[in-house]
Amino acid sequence: MKYELVIGLETHVELSTDSKLFCSCGGHSSPKEPNDCVCPACCGMPGMLPVTNKHAIELAVKAGFMLNCKINQYTTFDKKSYYYPDLPASYQTTQWFNPICVEGSVDINGRKIGIKQIHLEEDAGKLVHDEATNTSFVDYNRTSVPLIEIVTKPDFRSSDEVIAYLKKLKSSLQFAGISECEEGAMRCDVNISVRPEGSTEFGVRSEIKNMSSLSDIKDTIEFEKVRHVDAIERHTEILVQETRRWDDVKRRTFPMRNKETAADYRYFPDPNVMPIVIDDAWLEEIRKSMPATADEKTKYYEDMGIAAKEAAVLASDRKLCEVFDAVVASGCSAKTVASWILTECMGIMKRLEITSLDISADKLARIITLVESGEITRAAGKKVLSAVFEKDVQVDAFCEENNLNQKIDEGFILDTVKKTIADNDKIVADYKGGKTKAMQALFGLIMRELKGNGDPAVIRTLLETELNK
C-alpha cells in the first residue's frame, strides 16, 4: 500500500524588538551574560503588572500581512499553565481565544499552504546543563522575549515542501525586519503523520519539538515517515500521539512524553493584560510601513537587466538588497554590482565563514568605480575587497600603500616583459614552435612580477611585439 505524509508546522520566531513583550528589559540580542537582562516582571514576581510592547504588536501584524492573513483588530492574551524550571511564573502568556492573525496562506512550489493562525506569546528561559558536575542552571534572559508562533494547516506532503516553506518564511521575515531568524531566533515544531493515499482521515500524530536546522528537519521527516509506515505495515511498534525529540548524533527521534491537549494547559484569559484594539488608522499605518516583498524585489531586479536566478539570490537576503540598492544608487551599473556581490563578495564571505554581508556600500562602490575606470585591475580590486572585509581598510589609501594603481610607467612594464622573456628560454621556444598557450604562461609570469598591476591590454601588446621581433 502507498502512504502519504501529512505535515503541519508550528514555527516560533523571536521578534526584532528592543525590549521584551511585557517589560522594558532588552530583547533578543541584548543579553551578554546569563541573567543580566531580567527584572521582577519577566521573572514572574507577584504583584508586577505587565505592559504590552506596541512594536511587537506591529511586527505580528506585519507577519500577518506577509502571509495573507486576516488581522483580528480585537485581540487578547491568555494564560497557558504548565510547570517547567525555565518558566518562572509557571504559566506562559500567549493567545488562545483571540489570536492576532488568522486564516492566511502562502504559495509553495505551486501549492497553497494554509496558515491557521499567528499568535503572540512570550518565550521561556533556557536551561543550561553541565554534564561534568551533573548540574543544571537556568538563564532567564530569554524569558518574556516576544515571539510569534506561525501555525500552518496540515497541508505539507513532503519534506521538500517543508524546507521550501521555511526558507521562504525566513527570507521574508528577515526582509521585512520582523526577525533576525538567527542564533535560535527561529525554531520549529514539526507535526507528522502518515495515511493511505486517497484517505481523508488523519493518522496518529507525532510532534518533534524545537528544531532549527533545515537539514535536521528534513532528516526528521524522512525518519518519521519510515517509522510510521513500518509500525503500520510491519507492526514494529504501536503508534501513540506523543512529543518526540531529534538526536542529531544518532540521526533518529526518541519519545519525550505523551502529547498534551488544550485541556492539559487550562487556558484562561489573563486578567493582567488589557485587550489590544487595532483601529483602522493604526492598521493602515502598519500596512504602509511594509517593505517590498522578496518576490517584488526579484521582479524589480529583473527589470534592471539582472538574470532571474541572480535577482532571486539578491532578493532572498535583506542585507544583500540593502548593499546592492545603495551601491547602484551611487551610480554603478546594476549588472556590475550584482556580479561583484554574488561572485567576489560571497566568495570572500564563504572563505572567511561570514554569514551576512557586512560591508560599507560606499567602499564597495569606490572599488567598483576604480576597476571600471581602469585605475586598478579587477585582480587588484579583489585584493582591496578582501582587505575591506578583513581589516575594514580605506580603499584609496590601501591602493596607494600597496601600489595597486595599474597606470604604471610603460617603460617599467616593457623592462619587465623583456626580463621575463630573457629568463624563460624554453617557454619562448615553445611559443615560437607554434604552442600559442606559451604566451599565456609568459603573461601570467609578467602579471605575477607586476603583482597584478598594469593594464592587461598594454602588457599583451608589448609581450606580443617583443616575441615577434
C-alpha positions in Angstrom: 0.0 0.0 0.0 1.2 3.5 -0.7 1.2 6.1 2.0 1.3 9.9 2.0 2.9 12.2 4.5 0.7 14.8 6.3 2.8 17.5 7.9 1.9 20.7 9.8 4.4 23.2 11.3 4.4 25.5 14.3 7.2 28.0 13.8 8.3 30.1 16.8 10.0 33.3 15.7 11.6 35.8 18.1 10.7 39.4 17.1 13.3 42.1 16.5 12.3 44.4 19.3 14.4 46.5 21.7 12.5 45.3 24.7 10.6 42.2 26.0 6.9 41.6 25.5 5.6 42.9 28.8 8.6 44.8 30.4 11.4 47.2 29.4 14.2 44.6 29.6 16.2 44.3 26.4 15.1 42.0 23.6 16.6 39.0 21.9 20.1 40.5 21.1 20.6 42.5 24.3 21.9 39.9 26.9 25.7 39.5 27.2 25.9 37.3 30.3 23.4 34.8 31.9 20.6 36.6 33.8 21.9 40.1 33.1 18.7 41.1 31.3 15.9 40.3 33.8 13.6 42.2 36.1 10.8 41.3 38.6 8.2 41.4 35.9 9.8 38.9 33.5 10.9 36.7 36.4 7.3 36.2 37.4 7.5 38.0 40.7 4.0 38.5 42.2 2.4 42.0 42.0 4.3 43.1 38.9 1.8 44.2 36.2 2.7 43.7 32.5 2.7 46.5 29.9 2.4 45.2 26.3 5.1 46.1 23.8 3.4 48.1 21.0 6.2 47.4 18.5 5.7 43.6 19.0 2.0 44.0 18.1 3.0 45.9 14.9 5.6 43.2 13.9 3.0 40.5 14.4 0.5 42.4 12.1 3.3 42.7 9.5 3.8 39.0 9.6 0.1 38.6 9.1 0.1 40.9 6.1 3.1 39.0 4.7 1.2 35.6 5.0 -2.1 37.0 3.6 -3.9 36.6 7.0 -7.0 38.3 8.3 -6.0 40.7 11.1 -8.1 40.4 14.3 -8.5 44.1 15.3 -9.6 43.0 18.8 -7.0 40.6 20.2 -6.4 39.3 23.8 -3.9 37.4 25.9 -4.4 34.2 27.8 -2.5 32.1 30.4 -1.2 28.7 29.3 -0.5 26.8 32.5 2.4 24.3 32.8 5.4 23.9 35.0 8.9 23.8 33.8 12.1 25.2 35.6 12.7 27.8 32.8 9.1 29.2 33.2 9.3 31.3 36.4 5.6 32.2 36.6 4.5 28.6 36.0 2.4 29.8 33.1 3.1 31.4 29.7 1.3 34.4 28.5 0.1 33.6 25.0 -3.0 34.0 22.7 -5.5 31.2 22.6 -9.0 32.6 22.3 -8.3 35.7 20.1 -5.0 35.3 18.2 -3.8 38.4 16.3 -3.8 36.8 12.8 -5.9 34.0 11.3 -6.7 32.3 8.0 -3.7 33.0 5.8 -1.9 31.2 3.0 1.4 31.0 1.2 2.3 29.5 -2.2 5.0 26.9 -2.2 6.0 25.2 -5.4 2.6 25.9 -6.9 0.7 24.5 -3.9 -1.3 26.6 -1.4 -0.3 26.0 2.2 -2.9 27.3 4.7 -1.9 29.4 7.7 -4.3 28.6 10.6 -3.1 31.5 12.8 -0.3 33.6 14.0 -0.3 34.4 17.7 1.9 36.4 20.1 3.4 34.9 23.2 6.4 35.3 25.5 9.4 33.0 25.2 10.6 30.8 28.1 14.0 30.9 29.7 16.9 28.5 28.9 18.2 25.5 30.8 22.0 25.0 30.7 23.2 21.5 31.6 26.7 20.9 32.9 27.4 17.2 32.5 30.7 17.4 34.3 29.1 18.4 37.6 25.7 16.9 36.8 24.2 20.3 37.4 21.5 22.4 35.6 21.4 26.2 35.5 18.6 28.4 34.4 19.2 31.6 32.3 16.1 33.8 32.4 17.4 36.3 29.8 15.1 34.9 27.2 12.1 34.9 29.4 9.3 37.1 28.0 11.2 37.9 24.8 8.3 38.4 22.3 7.6 35.5 19.9 5.1 34.9 17.2 4.0 31.4 16.6 3.0 30.7 13.0 0.8 27.7 12.8 0.1 26.1 9.4 -2.7 23.7 8.5 -1.6 20.1 7.8 -1.1 20.8 4.1 2.5 19.7 3.5 3.0 16.4 1.7 6.8 16.2 1.6 10.0 17.3 3.3 11.0 19.3 0.3 7.8 21.4 0.6 8.6 22.0 4.3 12.1 23.1 3.6 11.0 25.4 0.7 8.4 27.0 3.0 10.8 27.5 5.9 13.4 29.1 3.5 10.8 31.4 2.1 9.5 32.2 5.5 12.9 33.0 6.9 13.8 35.2 3.9 10.5 37.1 4.2 10.7 37.7 7.9 14.3 38.9 7.7 13.4 41.1 4.7 10.6 42.8 6.5 12.7 43.4 9.6 10.3 41.2 11.7 13.0 38.8 13.0 16.7 38.1 12.6 15.9 34.4 12.3 19.4 33.6 13.5 21.0 32.1 16.7 17.9 30.2 17.8 15.6 33.1 16.9 13.6 30.7 14.6 12.6 27.3 15.9 10.1 24.8 14.5 7.8 22.1 15.9 7.1 19.5 13.2 3.8 17.5 13.4 3.9 14.4 11.3 1.5 11.5 10.5 1.0 9.2 7.6 -2.1 7.8 5.9 -3.0 5.6 2.9 -3.0 7.6 -0.3 -6.5 8.8 -1.1 -7.6 8.7 2.6 -9.1 11.8 4.2 -8.6 10.5 7.8 -5.6 11.7 9.7 -3.1 9.2 11.2 -1.6 9.1 14.6 0.4 12.3 15.0 4.0 12.8 16.4 5.4 16.2 17.3 9.1 16.8 17.1 10.0 19.8 19.2 12.4 22.8 18.9 14.2 22.2 15.6 16.2 24.9 13.9 18.5 23.1 11.4 16.9 22.7 8.0 18.9 19.5 7.3 17.8 18.1 10.6 14.2 18.9 9.9 14.4 17.1 6.5 16.1 14.1 8.1 13.5 14.0 10.9 10.6 13.9 8.4 12.1 11.2 6.4 12.9 9.1 9.5 9.4 9.6 10.9 7.8 8.6 7.6 9.7 5.3 7.7 9.0 4.7 11.4 5.2 5.3 10.9 5.0 3.1 7.8 6.9 0.3 9.5 4.6 0.5 12.5 1.6 0.2 10.3 2.9 -2.4 7.8 5.2 -4.5 10.0 3.8 -3.9 13.5 7.2 -2.8 14.8 5.6 -0.6 17.4 2.2 0.8 18.5 1.9 4.4 17.4 0.7 6.8 20.0 0.2 10.6 19.9 3.4 11.9 21.5 6.1 14.5 21.6 9.5 13.4 20.4 13.0 14.8 20.1 15.6 14.5 17.4 19.0 13.2 18.3 21.4 14.8 15.8 24.2 12.4 16.7 22.2 9.1 16.3 20.1 10.7 13.5 16.8 9.5 14.8 13.9 10.6 17.0 13.2 9.4 20.6 10.0 9.8 22.6 9.8 12.6 25.3 6.3 12.5 26.6 2.7 12.0 25.6 1.3 14.9 23.6 -0.6 17.4 25.7 -4.1 18.6 24.7 -5.6 22.1 25.1 -7.3 20.8 28.3 -3.9 20.0 29.9 -2.9 23.6 29.6 -6.0 25.0 31.2 -6.2 28.2 29.1 -8.0 31.1 30.5 -7.9 34.9 29.8 -5.1 36.8 31.5 -6.8 39.4 33.7 -3.5 41.4 34.0 -3.1 42.1 30.2 -5.5 44.5 28.6 -7.1 43.6 25.3 -5.5 45.2 22.3 -7.7 47.2 19.9 -6.1 47.9 16.5 -8.2 50.6 14.9 -8.4 51.2 11.1 -5.9 54.1 11.2 -3.2 52.1 13.1 -3.8 49.1 10.8 -3.3 51.3 7.7 -0.2 52.8 9.2 1.3 49.4 9.6 0.3 48.4 6.1 2.0 51.4 4.6 5.2 50.6 6.5 5.5 47.2 4.9 8.6 46.9 2.7 8.6 45.3 -0.8 8.4 41.6 -0.6 11.2 39.3 -1.8 9.1 38.4 -4.9 8.5 42.1 -5.7 12.3 42.8 -5.3 13.1 39.9 -7.6 10.9 41.3 -10.3 12.3 44.8 -9.8 15.9 43.5 -10.2 15.0 41.5 -13.3 13.6 44.7 -14.8 17.0 46.3 -14.2 18.5 43.6 -16.5 19.7 41.2 -13.9 19.2 37.5 -14.7 16.3 35.8 -12.9 18.5 33.4 -10.9 20.8 36.2 -9.7 17.9 38.5 -8.9 16.3 35.8 -6.8 19.5 35.3 -4.8 19.9 39.1 -4.2 16.2 39.4 -3.1 16.5 36.5 -0.7 18.6 38.4 1.8 17.7 41.8 3.2 21.4 42.8 3.7 22.3 41.9 0.1 19.4 44.1 -1.0 20.5 47.0 1.1 24.1 47.0 -0.1 23.1 46.4 -3.7 20.5 49.2 -3.7 22.9 51.6 -2.1 25.8 50.9 -4.5 23.5 51.1 -7.5 22.1 54.4 -6.2 25.7 55.8 -6.1 25.8 55.4 -9.9 27.3 52.0 -10.5 25.8 49.6 -13.1 23.3 47.2 -11.7 24.7 44.2 -13.6 28.3 45.1 -12.4 27.2 45.5 -8.8 25.3 42.2 -8.9 28.4 40.5 -10.3 30.7 41.9 -7.5 28.3 41.0 -4.7 27.3 37.5 -5.9 30.8 36.5 -7.1 33.5 38.4 -5.3 31.8 39.4 -2.0 30.1 36.0 -1.5 33.3 34.2 -2.4 35.2 36.1 0.4 32.3 35.6 2.8 32.5 31.8 2.2 36.3 31.8 2.7 36.0 33.8 5.9 32.9 31.9 7.1 30.8 35.1 7.3 27.1 34.6 7.1 25.9 38.2 6.5 27.2 40.8 4.0 28.6 43.4 6.4 30.4 45.9 4.2 30.2 49.6 3.6 28.3 50.3 0.4 30.4 53.4 -0.2 33.6 51.3 -0.1 32.2 48.7 -2.4 31.1 51.4 -4.8 34.5 53.0 -4.7 36.2 49.7 -5.6 33.9 49.1 -8.5 34.4 52.6 -9.7 38.2 52.3 -9.6 38.0 49.0 -11.6 35.5 50.2 -14.1 37.5 53.4 -14.8 40.7 51.4 -15.4 42.6 52.9 -12.4 43.1 49.5 -10.9 42.7 46.0 -12.3 39.9 43.6 -11.3 42.5 41.5 -9.6 43.7 44.5 -7.6 40.0 45.2 -6.8 39.6 41.8 -5.3 42.7 42.4 -3.1 41.2 45.7 -1.9 37.8 44.0 -1.3 39.4 41.2 0.8 41.2 43.8 2.9 38.0 45.7 3.4 36.3 42.6 4.7 39.2 41.5 6.9 40.6 44.9 8.2 38.0 47.5 7.1 40.7 49.4 5.3 40.2 52.7 3.4 40.1 51.9 -0.3 42.2 54.7 -1.8 44.8 54.6 1.0 45.2 50.8 0.6 45.6 51.1 -3.2 48.3 53.8 -2.7 50.2 51.9 0.1 50.2 48.7 -2.0 51.0 50.2 -5.4 47.8 48.8 -6.9 47.3 51.7 -9.4 47.6 50.0 -12.8 48.7 53.1 -14.6 52.4 52.1 -14.1 55.0 53.6 -16.4 55.0 51.8 -19.7 58.8 51.7 -19.7 58.8 49.8 -16.5 56.3 47.3 -17.9 58.5 46.9 -21.0 61.5 46.2 -18.9 59.6 43.5 -17.0 58.4 42.0 -20.3 62.0 41.8 -21.7 63.3 40.3 -18.4 60.6 37.7 -18.4 61.3 36.7 -22.0 65.1 36.5 -21.3 64.6 34.3 -18.2 62.3 31.8 -19.8 64.0 30.4 -23.0 62.0 27.2 -23.0 58.6 28.9 -22.9 59.7 31.3 -25.6 60.9 28.4 -27.7 57.6 26.7 -27.2 55.8 29.8 -28.4 58.0 30.1 -31.5 57.4 26.4 -32.1 53.7 27.0 -32.5 52.4 26.5 -29.0 50.2 29.6 -28.6 49.4 28.8 -25.0 53.0 29.6 -24.1 52.2 33.3 -24.5 49.6 33.0 -21.7 52.2 31.4 -19.5 54.5 34.3 -20.1 51.7 36.8 -19.5 51.0 35.1 -16.1 54.7 35.4 -15.1 54.7 39.1 -16.0 51.5 39.8 -14.1 53.0 38.0 -11.1 56.1 40.1 -11.3 53.9 43.3 -11.5 51.8 42.0 -8.6 48.7 42.2 -10.6 49.2 45.8 -11.6 49.4 47.3 -15.1 46.9 47.4 -17.9 46.5 43.8 -19.3 45.9 45.1 -22.8 49.2 47.1 -22.7 51.1 44.1 -21.3 49.7 41.8 -24.0 50.6 44.2 -26.8 54.2 44.7 -25.5 54.6 41.0 -25.0 53.4 40.1 -28.5 55.6 42.8 -30.0 58.8 41.5 -28.2 58.1 37.9 -29.0 57.6 38.6 -32.7 60.8 40.6 -33.1 
